[in-house]
Amino acid sequence: MGCGQVTAPETSQPPEPYRFRGRHITVAGLGVSGLPAARALHGLGAHVTVVNDGDDDRARTQAAGLEELGITVRLGEQAASILPEGTELVVTAPGWKPGKPLFAAAEQAGVPIWGDVELAWRLRGQGAPPWLAVTGTNGKTTTVRMLASILGAAGLRTAAVGNIGVSLLDAVLGDEPYDVLAVELSSYQLHWSSSVRAHSAAVLNLAPDHLDWHGSMEAYAADKGRVYEGNRIACVYNADATDKPSTEDLVREADVQEGCRAVGFTLGTPGPSQLGVVDGILVDRAFVEDRQGSARELAEVADVDPPAPHNIANALAAAALARAYGVPAAAVRDGLRAFTPDAHRIAHVADVDEVAWVDDSKATNTHAAQASLAAYESIVWIAGGLAKGAVFDELVAGSAKRLRGVVLIGADRALIREALARHAPEVPVVDLARTDTGAMLQAVQEAKRLARPGDTVLLAPACASMDMFANYNRRGEAFAQAVRELGA
């Protein structure tokens, strides 16, 4: 299978240089992406104005630091709705919704809008390191960090950057001479990118998420699919996906460079041009000379931490991108063995009275929770929070046979309770009405009461955390602390 339409061969160099000096550029948003963008553009001689819809203590502190450099900053919702006079380019933080009045004014005035990723791509110099890009609804950060570990095991100078929390601008404009970058890209970032051309890219999975931002599943998938545009070597897709549109569909629609290949990954036995699993071994039938008749052993399933099915899929995607870059098989094994997963991602907290306690607070949507629930046989499930418009029938119906009991917390817990009543009426449910942060301790105590030896108590909320906690990290920390108190 090809990667879709084919364009003429080209290099991965940036498009026609944009002249920044003397231009009037508006940066929309402060934070991880806005601050480095404003500083970089100011350093290039642009007249920079930053607008930010927040006007809290943090924003004012950040604004003061920029103003010391001579950058104009306007705070508040009204200021952030008005396009500054003379603006020739808008550079936006990725989270700003397309429907903002600022963008409508820019489009009406014919002013281009770039994201921070687009800006970083255009600021790359000659001989800049290629990008191996990863997107998807879930698993992006883990896969990018696995990829960086594999590249590092091959002796390559690399970094995990982008939506992972490390600014691409800092990586592009810094002094570190990278060989290749492992780049995490969100659907927001891809929406505001038009000229990015990766060496190779992967879309891990697609499930409804951020639909309030994108407007529809079709628009969300289309933005994810941008990551394949202009790929030179490999478009990596999930061969097990059944949802429509699938990641394979996005590959078919992509406009890539001549010779770019479609490479699938599967948890089953791989076909030609795929990576997969055979008898507990991760194998490659894509980057070998005889794809029809041979396979290369890469690593054992036991080398993946944790060896849950969705995490094995992450490892296969990372391996595919690394192999596309020419990394030897031994480096895949060594990189996976050296990889340590981030906190709150299906992390084992403790065993108490023969019950395992697992923190997957990062499972903030139904797709992630489904993958987490599939990793265990008998579960007391702690779930709930902000649903973000999600529905839970498919999740509950698919996991009902694994559930020993359920403890519900958070503002939208009723939606999960109703799905449980429809699809798992025999499963005991504890509904905690309190929504203060102390509810987590009570949830853990109730879960202990429901659990039996051999069970797993799993925090996989399937919801966002902001109704009760500052973020999913704080939620996971509260869970882990409550478990430790239980053990003590």
C-alpha positions as a printed NumPy array, in Angstrom:
array([[  0.   ,   0.   ,   0.   ],
       [  1.29 ,   3.447,  -0.843],
       [  1.071,   6.531,   1.337],
       [ -1.589,   8.168,  -0.804],
       [ -0.814,  10.808,  -3.395],
       [  2.814,  11.432,  -4.249],
       [  4.573,  14.707,  -4.828],
       [  7.937,  15.413,  -6.368],
       [ 10.969,  14.696,  -4.167],
       [ 12.086,  17.563,  -1.987],
       [ 14.286,  18.164,   1.02 ],
       [ 13.086,  18.706,   4.587],
       [ 14.329,  22.286,   4.588],
       [ 11.894,  25.02 ,   5.651],
       [  9.776,  26.909,   3.116],
       [ 10.744,  30.28 ,   1.666],
       [ 12.274,  32.338,   4.515],
       [  9.955,  34.834,   6.167],
       [ 11.447,  38.252,   6.861],
       [ 10.786,  38.944,  10.54 ],
       [ 12.86 ,  42.079,  11.065],
       [ 10.687,  45.155,  11.197],
       [  7.436,  43.196,  10.908],
       [  4.564,  43.785,  13.332],
       [  3.705,  40.391,  14.806],
       [  1.043,  39.541,  17.369],
       [  1.578,  36.559,  19.671],
       [ -1.666,  35.123,  21.066],
       [ -1.201,  33.612,  24.506],
       [  1.499,  33.354,  27.118],
       [  2.691,  30.096,  28.703],
       [  4.9  ,  27.3  ,  27.42 ],
       [  4.617,  28.272,  23.745],
       [  3.797,  31.986,  23.801],
       [  6.721,  33.138,  25.915],
       [  9.492,  31.552,  23.792],
       [  7.697,  32.663,  20.613],
       [  7.585,  36.283,  21.782],
       [ 11.23 ,  36.244,  22.844],
       [ 12.373,  34.583,  19.618],
       [ 10.5  ,  37.022,  17.393],
       [ 11.749,  39.997,  19.386],
       [ 15.289,  38.661,  19.016],
       [ 14.779,  38.502,  15.247],
       [ 13.96 ,  42.193,  15.148],
       [ 10.164,  42.007,  14.951],
       [  7.841,  44.461,  16.679],
       [  6.022,  42.052,  18.997],
       [  2.717,  42.538,  20.779],
       [  1.464,  39.758,  23.047],
       [ -2.24 ,  39.436,  23.86 ],
       [ -3.504,  37.1  ,  26.561],
       [ -7.091,  36.543,  27.671],
       [ -6.038,  35.804,  31.262],
       [ -5.113,  38.583,  33.68 ],
       [ -4.11 ,  36.754,  36.843],
       [ -0.964,  37.02 ,  38.964],
       [  0.916,  34.483,  36.825],
       [  0.052,  36.298,  33.597],
       [  1.085,  39.655,  35.042],
       [  4.429,  38.228,  36.184],
       [  5.081,  36.765,  32.736],
       [  4.028,  40.047,  31.116],
       [  6.439,  42.03 ,  33.288],
       [  9.347,  39.868,  32.122],
       [  8.468,  40.444,  28.459],
       [  7.931,  44.175,  28.924],
       [ 11.446,  44.47 ,  30.338],
       [ 12.662,  43.301,  26.916],
       [ 10.596,  45.948,  25.151],
       [  7.716,  43.67 ,  24.146],
       [  4.199,  45.107,  24.377],
       [  1.753,  42.973,  26.375],
       [ -2.029,  43.389,  26.586],
       [ -3.919,  41.314,  29.156],
       [ -7.591,  40.543,  29.555],
       [-10.362,  39.042,  27.456],
       [-11.248,  42.288,  25.724],
       [ -7.63 ,  43.05 ,  24.79 ],
       [ -7.196,  39.512,  23.463],
       [-10.21 ,  39.918,  21.165],
       [ -8.818,  42.881,  19.226],
       [ -6.228,  42.545,  16.472],
       [ -3.51 ,  45.12 ,  17.189],
       [ -3.257,  47.75 ,  14.489],
       [ -0.667,  47.027,  11.827],
       [ -0.417,  43.29 ,  12.581],
       [  1.207,  41.422,   9.683],
       [  1.338,  37.946,  11.255],
       [ -0.356,  36.215,  14.189],
       [  1.492,  33.456,  16.057],
       [ -0.865,  31.62 ,  18.395],
       [ -0.538,  29.313,  21.342],
       [ -2.015,  25.97 ,  20.243],
       [ -4.902,  25.91 ,  22.705],
       [ -6.623,  29.044,  21.365],
       [ -9.824,  27.991,  19.601],
       [-10.205,  28.843,  15.905],
       [-13.41 ,  30.752,  16.614],
       [-11.708,  33.482,  18.642],
       [-12.589,  37.04 ,  17.51 ],
       [ -8.861,  37.77 ,  17.12 ],
       [ -8.566,  35.113,  14.411],
       [-11.727,  36.224,  12.651],
       [-10.285,  39.735,  12.477],
       [ -6.954,  38.389,  11.178],
       [ -8.63 ,  36.331,   8.468],
       [-10.782,  39.268,   7.403],
       [ -7.639,  41.418,   7.142],
       [ -5.742,  38.724,   5.209],
       [ -3.236,  38.253,   8.035],
       [ -1.726,  34.733,   8.203],
       [ -2.032,  32.72 ,  11.423],
       [  0.742,  30.345,  12.501],
       [  1.072,  28.092,  15.505],
       [  4.251,  27.781,  17.56 ],
       [  5.126,  24.58 ,  15.673],
       [  4.787,  26.316,  12.313],
       [  7.028,  29.104,  13.588],
       [  9.622,  26.611,  14.812],
       [  9.625,  24.809,  11.461],
       [ 10.158,  28.074,   9.568],
       [ 13.018,  29.078,  11.866],
       [ 15.01 ,  25.913,  11.187],
       [ 18.362,  26.604,   9.586],
       [ 20.245,  24.756,   6.88 ],
       [ 21.225,  21.276,   8.007],
       [ 18.612,  21.28 ,  10.788],
       [ 17.776,  17.891,  12.333],
       [ 14.808,  16.045,  10.818],
       [ 11.64 ,  15.497,  12.819],
       [ 10.113,  12.143,  13.71 ],
       [  6.571,  13.198,  14.626],
       [  3.931,  11.488,  16.755],
       [  0.279,  12.342,  17.264],
       [ -2.878,  10.479,  18.275],
       [ -5.65 ,  10.685,  20.833],
       [ -3.699,   8.767,  23.485],
       [ -0.156,   7.563,  24.068],
       [  1.691,  10.454,  22.392],
       [  3.981,  11.404,  25.259],
       [  4.872,   7.826,  26.138],
       [  5.625,   6.981,  22.505],
       [  7.765,  10.078,  21.966],
       [  9.752,   9.378,  25.117],
       [ 10.207,   5.744,  24.073],
       [ 11.368,   6.954,  20.655],
       [ 13.879,   9.343,  22.206],
       [ 15.194,   6.538,  24.406],
       [ 15.643,   4.269,  21.373],
       [ 17.371,   7.003,  19.365],
       [ 19.643,   7.722,  22.324],
       [ 20.491,   4.018,  22.631],
       [ 21.628,   4.182,  18.996],
       [ 24.09 ,   6.926,  19.933],
       [ 22.107,   9.738,  18.328],
       [ 21.846,  13.227,  19.824],
       [ 18.123,  13.719,  20.311],
       [ 15.41 ,  15.203,  22.52 ],
       [ 11.71 ,  14.657,  23.126],
       [ 10.082,  17.994,  22.311],
       [  6.823,  19.681,  21.348],
       [  3.543,  19.045,  23.152],
       [  5.501,  16.993,  25.677],
       [  6.263,  20.264,  27.499],
       [  9.626,  21.143,  25.93 ],
       [  9.267,  24.016,  23.475],
       [ 10.166,  23.189,  19.902],
       [ 11.359,  26.772,  19.542],
       [ 13.893,  26.255,  22.308],
       [ 15.135,  23.094,  20.585],
       [ 15.319,  24.74 ,  17.151],
       [ 17.002,  27.945,  18.303],
       [ 19.239,  26.443,  20.998],
       [ 22.903,  25.594,  20.692],
       [ 22.531,  21.817,  21.074],
       [ 23.548,  20.097,  17.806],
       [ 20.818,  17.445,  17.551],
       [ 20.907,  14.649,  14.984],
       [ 17.13 ,  14.088,  15.047],
       [ 14.174,  15.255,  17.129],
       [ 11.333,  13.153,  18.567],
       [  8.355,  15.501,  18.269],
       [  4.976,  15.191,  19.967],
       [  2.255,  17.135,  18.16 ],
       [ -1.272,  17.746,  19.426],
       [ -4.293,  18.228,  17.185],
       [ -4.281,  21.898,  18.245],
       [ -0.689,  22.352,  17.097],
       [ -1.324,  20.564,  13.826],
       [ -4.383,  22.711,  13.127],
       [ -2.174,  25.805,  13.082],
       [  0.602,  24.179,  10.993],
       [  0.666,  24.174,   7.203],
       [  4.234,  23.689,   5.992],
       [  5.691,  21.167,   8.484],
       [  7.202,  18.194,   6.649],
       [  8.412,  15.358,   8.9  ],
       [ 10.976,  12.715,   7.989],
       [  8.424,  10.138,   9.202],
       [  5.307,  10.37 ,  11.349],
       [  2.815,   8.229,  13.247],
       [ -0.835,   8.631,  14.197],
       [ -1.264,   6.195,  17.085],
       [ -5.059,   6.095,  17.331],
       [ -8.19 ,   8.172,  16.803],
       [-11.083,   8.512,  19.237],
       [-13.504,  11.357,  19.958],
       [-11.692,  14.036,  21.952],
       [-11.528,  17.839,  21.96 ],
       [-14.587,  17.928,  19.718],
       [-15.677,  21.167,  21.386],
       [-12.467,  22.695,  19.994],
       [-12.467,  21.119,  16.518],
       [-16.21 ,  21.095,  15.959],
       [-16.531,  17.522,  14.672],
       [-14.781,  14.168,  14.587],
       [-14.053,  14.691,  10.883],
       [-12.295,  17.995,  11.57 ],
       [-10.365,  16.481,  14.49 ],
       [ -9.175,  13.552,  12.348],
       [ -8.252,  15.869,   9.48 ],
       [ -6.043,  17.935,  11.776],
       [ -4.365,  14.783,  13.076],
       [ -3.793,  13.669,   9.488],
       [ -1.771,  16.804,   8.755],
       [  1.171,  15.084,  10.429],
       [  1.549,  12.826,   7.362],
       [  1.72 ,  15.671,   4.844],
       [  5.034,  15.714,   3.008],
       [  6.491,  12.698,   4.871],
       [  9.652,  11.479,   3.181],
       [ 10.27 ,   7.939,   4.47 ],
       [  7.372,   6.384,   6.401],
       [  3.767,   7.032,   7.428],
       [  3.234,   4.82 ,  10.48 ],
       [ -0.367,   3.793,  11.211],
       [ -2.335,   1.57 ,  13.596],
       [ -3.246,  -1.579,  11.663],
       [ -5.569,  -2.76 ,  14.471],
       [ -7.771,   0.331,  14.426],
       [-11.416,  -0.264,  13.566],
       [-12.851,   3.222,  14.048],
       [-13.623,   5.397,  11.032],
       [-11.82 ,   7.363,   9.906],
       [ -8.883,   5.12 ,  10.789],
       [ -5.243,   6.114,  10.895],
       [ -4.806,   4.02 ,   7.738],
       [ -7.452,   6.147,   6.031],
       [ -5.427,   9.254,   6.916],
       [ -2.35 ,   7.683,   5.341],
       [ -4.24 ,   6.993,   2.123],
       [ -5.331,  10.613,   1.927],
       [ -1.901,  12.097,   2.666],
       [  0.135,  13.946,   0.053],
       [  3.664,  12.626,   0.582],
       [  7.018,  12.592,  -1.144],
       [  7.865,   9.996,  -3.725],
       [  9.037,   6.742,  -2.17 ],
       [  7.363,   7.281,   1.198],
       [  5.954,   4.005,   2.568],
       [  2.948,   3.073,   4.692],
       [  4.078,   1.046,   7.719],
       [  1.545,  -0.524,  10.063],
       [  1.872,  -1.753,  13.625],
       [ -0.262,  -4.492,  15.149],
       [ -0.493,  -6.472,  18.369],
       [ -0.903,  -9.572,  16.224],
       [  1.337, -11.311,  13.716],
       [  2.589,  -8.645,  11.29 ],
       [  2.165,  -8.813,   7.554],
       [  4.69 ,  -7.395,   5.093],
       [  5.499,  -3.727,   5.81 ],
       [  4.293,  -4.074,   9.388],
       [  5.687,  -4.407,  12.903],
       [  3.938,  -6.761,  15.307],
       [  4.168,  -9.425,  18.001],
       [  4.992, -13.116,  17.574],
       [  5.29 , -15.424,  20.606],
       [  6.075, -12.573,  22.984],
       [  8.598, -10.981,  20.612],
       [  8.321,  -7.566,  18.924],
       [  9.284,  -8.123,  15.29 ],
       [  9.846,  -5.989,  12.189],
       [  8.657,  -6.995,   8.715],
       [  8.865,  -3.472,   7.32 ],
       [ 12.515,  -2.459,   7.443],
       [ 14.092,  -5.736,   6.309],
       [ 15.315,  -6.722,   2.863],
       [ 12.853,  -9.601,   2.378],
       [  9.549,  -8.274,   3.747],
       [  7.63 , -11.236,   2.313],
       [  9.707, -14.005,   3.851],
       [ 11.599, -12.725,   6.892],
       [ 11.301, -10.661,  10.069],
       [ 13.79 ,  -9.035,  12.42 ],
       [ 13.506,  -9.55 ,  16.183],
       [ 13.503,  -6.198,  17.986],
       [ 12.703,  -6.822,  21.645],
       [ 10.636,  -8.929,  24.002],
       [  7.245,  -7.896,  25.314],
       [  8.848,  -8.07 ,  28.77 ],
       [ 11.169,  -5.226,  27.728],
       [  8.147,  -2.874,  27.602],
       [  7.256,  -1.174,  30.904],
       [  4.405,  -1.725,  31.654],
       [  3.589,  -4.556,  29.203],
       [ -0.069,  -3.559,  28.871],
       [ -1.479,  -3.995,  25.352],
       [ -1.812,  -0.285,  24.586],
       [  1.746,   0.316,  25.789],
       [  3.078,  -2.465,  23.556],
       [  1.355,  -0.647,  20.691],
       [  3.167,   2.543,  21.735],
       [  6.472,   0.656,  21.711],
       [  5.811,  -0.728,  18.224],
       [  5.029,   2.752,  16.879],
       [  8.196,   4.16 ,  18.43 ],
       [ 10.204,   1.264,  17.013],
       [  8.726,   1.834,  13.542],
       [  9.763,   5.494,  13.522],
       [ 13.229,   4.646,  14.81 ],
       [ 13.669,   1.934,  12.197],
       [ 12.486,   4.367,   9.514],
       [ 15.385,   6.563,  10.57 ],
       [ 17.81 ,   3.627,  10.23 ],
       [ 18.236,   2.661,  13.881],
       [ 19.541,  -0.916,  14.358],
       [ 17.341,  -3.55 ,  15.99 ],
       [ 19.547,  -3.814,  19.074],
       [ 18.978,  -0.125,  19.86 ],
       [ 15.209,  -0.699,  19.905],
       [ 15.664,  -3.353,  22.586],
       [ 18.14 ,  -1.285,  24.598],
       [ 16.034,   1.857,  24.359],
       [ 12.864,   0.124,  25.517],
       [ 14.682,  -1.473,  28.429],
       [ 16.076,   1.907,  29.48 ],
       [ 12.736,   3.677,  29.228],
       [ 10.95 ,   4.669,  32.442],
       [  7.291,   5.694,  32.032],
       [  6.087,   9.038,  33.347],
       [  4.059,   9.203,  36.529],
       [  0.294,   8.655,  36.469],
       [  0.393,   6.495,  33.364],
       [ -0.775,   3.026,  34.42 ],
       [  1.772,   3.218,  37.28 ],
       [  1.814,   0.546,  39.983],
       [  1.583,   2.336,  43.334],
       [  1.546,  -0.518,  45.85 ],
       [  0.219,  -3.938,  46.783],
       [ -1.931,  -3.878,  49.921],
       [ -3.475,  -7.09 ,  51.271],
       [ -2.914,  -8.86 ,  47.929],
       [ -4.66 ,  -6.086,  45.998],
       [ -2.71 ,  -4.104,  43.385],
       [ -3.28 ,  -0.332,  43.272],
       [ -2.636,   1.327,  39.893],
       [ -2.606,   5.042,  39.043],
       [ -3.638,   5.919,  35.497],
       [ -4.856,   9.428,  36.232],
       [ -3.64 ,  10.388,  32.746],
       [ -6.583,   8.387,  31.338],
       [ -8.622,  11.558,  30.871],
       [-10.917,  10.259,  28.117],
       [-12.856,   7.099,  27.385],
       [-10.376,   5.764,  24.828],
       [ -7.497,   5.916,  27.313],
       [ -9.6  ,   4.406,  30.1  ],
       [-10.667,   1.56 ,  27.821],
       [ -7.035,   0.679,  27.117],
       [ -6.225,   0.801,  30.816],
       [ -9.19 ,  -1.377,  31.839],
       [ -8.231,  -3.938,  29.188],
       [ -4.907,  -4.53 ,  30.948],
       [ -6.412,  -6.218,  34.046],
       [ -8.783,  -9.114,  34.675],
       [-10.629,  -8.166,  37.88 ],
       [-10.943,  -4.469,  38.655],
       [-12.338,  -2.06 ,  41.2  ],
       [-12.582,   1.034,  39.051],
       [-12.299,   4.597,  40.359],
       [-13.724,   6.925,  37.712],
       [-15.309,  10.302,  37.11 ],
       [-14.554,  14.007,  36.764],
       [-15.32 ,  16.37 ,  33.891],
       [-16.731,  14.391,  30.959],
       [-15.997,  17.032,  28.267],
       [-19.04 ,  15.88 ,  26.339],
       [-18.074,  12.183,  26.387],
       [-20.523,   9.291,  26.541],
       [-19.636,   6.11 ,  28.423],
       [-21.886,   3.328,  27.111],
       [-19.279,   1.708,  24.853],
       [-16.597,   1.92 ,  27.548],
       [-18.793,   0.348,  30.229],
       [-20.264,  -2.331,  27.961],
       [-16.807,  -3.408,  26.812],
       [-15.383,  -3.562,  30.327],
       [-18.345,  -4.83 ,  32.356],
       [-17.079,  -8.396,  32.715],
       [-13.858,  -7.143,  34.313],
       [-15.482,  -4.987,  36.979],
       [-15.63 ,  -6.149,  40.602],
       [-16.991,  -2.769,  41.651],
       [-16.924,   0.936,  40.804],
       [-16.321,   4.057,  42.887],
       [-17.51 ,   7.259,  41.209],
       [-16.232,  10.752,  41.938],
       [-16.434,  14.142,  40.254],
       [-18.929,  16.513,  38.716],
       [-20.104,  14.292,  35.83 ],
       [-20.105,  10.953,  37.638],
       [-23.856,  10.54 ,  36.972],
       [-23.121,   9.939,  33.29 ],
       [-20.964,   6.922,  34.173],
       [-23.463,   5.727,  36.791],
       [-26.231,   5.752,  34.195],
       [-24.085,   3.806,  31.71 ],
       [-23.318,   1.257,  34.438],
       [-27.02 ,   0.874,  35.185],
       [-27.661,   0.148,  31.494],
       [-24.762,  -2.188,  30.778],
       [-23.491,  -3.566,  34.113],
       [-26.409,  -3.457,  36.552],
       [-24.969,  -6.26 ,  38.67 ],
       [-21.734,  -4.372,  39.455],
       [-21.722,  -2.668,  42.893],
       [-21.373,   1.128,  42.563],
       [-20.374,   3.644,  45.234],
       [-21.371,   7.198,  44.255],
       [-19.46 ,   9.847,  46.235],
       [-21.347,  13.132,  46.152],
       [-18.517,  15.244,  47.548],
       [-16.293,  16.986,  45.004],
       [-13.592,  18.396,  47.263],
       [-10.07 ,  17.015,  46.993],
       [-10.565,  14.963,  50.153],
       [-12.986,  12.774,  48.211],
       [-10.031,  10.772,  46.869],
       [ -9.191,   9.385,  50.308],
       [-12.786,   8.288,  50.765],
       [-12.781,   6.787,  47.251],
       [ -9.714,   4.712,  48.096],
       [-11.298,   3.514,  51.345],
       [-14.463,   2.485,  49.492],
       [-12.396,   0.717,  46.83 ],
       [-10.571,  -1.239,  49.526],
       [-13.923,  -2.397,  50.887],
       [-14.989,  -3.657,  47.45 ],
       [-11.707,  -5.304,  46.462],
       [-10.753,  -8.949,  46.961],
       [ -7.299, -10.601,  46.923],
       [ -6.03 , -10.734,  43.338],
       [ -7.991,  -7.667,  42.252],
       [ -6.581,  -4.413,  40.856],
       [ -7.896,  -1.087,  42.084],
       [ -7.506,   1.139,  39.039],
       [ -7.732,   4.921,  38.914],
       [ -8.603,   5.457,  35.241],
       [-11.094,   8.324,  35.454],
       [-12.08 ,   8.602,  31.754],
       [-12.609,  12.278,  32.583],
       [-10.651,  15.472,  33.044],
       [ -9.64 ,  16.49 ,  36.555],
       [-10.293,  20.219,  36.825],
       [-13.56 ,  19.921,  38.728],
       [-11.626,  18.694,  41.783],
       [ -7.897,  19.013,  41.064],
       [ -5.576,  21.454,  39.318],
       [ -4.594,  18.754,  36.792],
       [ -4.344,  14.999,  36.347],
       [ -0.963,  14.986,  38.128],
       [ -2.516,  16.323,  41.34 ],
       [ -5.322,  13.784,  41.056],
       [ -2.834,  10.938,  40.694],
       [ -0.76 ,  12.236,  43.597],
       [ -3.866,  12.343,  45.8  ],
       [ -4.64 ,   8.744,  44.869],
       [ -1.089,   7.556,  45.554],
       [ -0.987,   9.369,  48.9  ],
       [ -4.302,   7.816,  49.94 ],
       [ -3.012,   4.361,  48.981],
       [  0.154,   4.898,  51.011],
       [ -1.932,   5.896,  54.028],
       [ -3.991,   2.766,  53.499],
       [ -0.87 ,   0.63 ,  53.468],
       [  0.503,   2.313,  56.588]])
